[in-house]
Amino acid sequence: MRAASLSRSGVVEVRDFPLPVPGAGQVLVVMRYAAICGSDLHVVYDGFHDDDFLNRPGYPGHEGVGHVVDSRAPGIAAGTPVLTVPYGTRGGCFAEYQAVDATHVVPLPEGADLRRSLLAQQLGTTLYAMKKFLPSSRLSDGLAPRSAVVIGAGSAGLFLLQQLVARGIEVGVSDLNADRLALADRLGAARTALEPGASVVEATLAATDGVGADLVIEAAGYDVARAAAVECVRERGTVGFFGFPERKGDAPFPVERAFRKALTMEWANGTQSEPGLVSFRAAVEAIHTGAVTVDHCLENMYPLEETPAAFAAARAHGNGTAKVGLFMPGAVMPGAVSVGRGG
């Protein structure tokens, strides 16, 4: 089979590999589509890779969809369309075939659009995060926020925006790219701030009479964005940290400022470990029923053979798109999708 792999830090190559053989409790999936996560960029470019997984086919891809062609697990038959959600540390989605634990696949409903269903992995992580940022206990006590800010308008930030808007919350969004902020406008943002020319902190304080937002979600993955989140939120407000660490080890953080404001802070990680993969299953249903808009994340797709170019585009903030993806041999690409934009 053909597969992309990380050969060394910063270098992704596409070459031939033996077809994987599923072990007990695994399924073999012929992949159709995959997507590049922000965490994949850190693995490839920022030293977050595992040396033992260099040259492993499909690594570090962990967002993908396809069909089961061989099953060594009860309850999942060959031919079943599935969302694959392996741990990011062990992902193999950037390949024609992937052997994956059956505990990390979610069967798709009959008639599901495979291409759109690809986004259920990313959407699922944001649904999981929102349970921490807006726990049901606070909502039932009448403590739902009236104002919020999302820092970062990539795919995750735009999914978080949609969930907040659906709850009737006024949301401000910031990003480094004007095209992504235009998407945020379309999806219901009350205001946007194009950094660094504009300041999300100043925009938020101006919109809240200097008080700050009730909830601020950092979805960019930069230390400066985490610091801005602390400044944007009101006293005794909530900050949700979704973005991946910028570097390994310690990082600067405005501890005193967060302490003085008596903030509640939540970190989102580990959706793949959630019992029953509940959030991923909810994401599949939301996409299948049209409850969440995902087509804006499917505008920048590259063929598997052009994976290095796809990574370059993702590193450049998608060249203005919310997400960069891959399609495998045999995948159906509608004419409405721009293939290899910027590549």
Secondary structure as GFF3:
##gff-version 3
##sequence-region A 1 343
A	DSSP	beta_strand	2	8	.	.	.	ID=ss1
A	DSSP	beta_strand	11	16	.	.	.	ID=ss2
A	DSSP	beta_strand	26	35	.	.	.	ID=ss3
A	DSSP	alpha_helix	38	45	.	.	.	ID=ss4
A	DSSP	three_ten_helix	51	53	.	.	.	ID=ss5
A	DSSP	beta_strand	64	71	.	.	.	ID=ss6
A	DSSP	beta_strand	81	84	.	.	.	ID=ss7
A	DSSP	three_ten_helix	88	90	.	.	.	ID=ss8
A	DSSP	beta_strand	97	101	.	.	.	ID=ss9
A	DSSP	three_ten_helix	102	104	.	.	.	ID=ss10
A	DSSP	beta_strand	105	107	.	.	.	ID=ss11
A	DSSP	alpha_helix	114	117	.	.	.	ID=ss12
A	DSSP	alpha_helix	120	133	.	.	.	ID=ss13
A	DSSP	alpha_helix	136	140	.	.	.	ID=ss14
A	DSSP	beta_strand	147	151	.	.	.	ID=ss15
A	DSSP	alpha_helix	155	166	.	.	.	ID=ss16
A	DSSP	beta_strand	170	175	.	.	.	ID=ss17
A	DSSP	alpha_helix	178	186	.	.	.	ID=ss18
A	DSSP	beta_strand	191	194	.	.	.	ID=ss19
A	DSSP	alpha_helix	200	207	.	.	.	ID=ss20
A	DSSP	beta_strand	213	218	.	.	.	ID=ss21
A	DSSP	alpha_helix	223	232	.	.	.	ID=ss22
A	DSSP	beta_strand	233	241	.	.	.	ID=ss23
A	DSSP	alpha_helix	255	260	.	.	.	ID=ss24
A	DSSP	beta_strand	264	267	.	.	.	ID=ss25
A	DSSP	three_ten_helix	271	273	.	.	.	ID=ss26
A	DSSP	three_ten_helix	275	277	.	.	.	ID=ss27
A	DSSP	alpha_helix	278	289	.	.	.	ID=ss28
A	DSSP	three_ten_helix	295	297	.	.	.	ID=ss29
A	DSSP	beta_strand	301	303	.	.	.	ID=ss30
A	DSSP	three_ten_helix	304	306	.	.	.	ID=ss31
A	DSSP	alpha_helix	307	315	.	.	.	ID=ss32
A	DSSP	three_ten_helix	317	320	.	.	.	ID=ss33
A	DSSP	beta_strand	325	327	.	.	.	ID=ss34
###
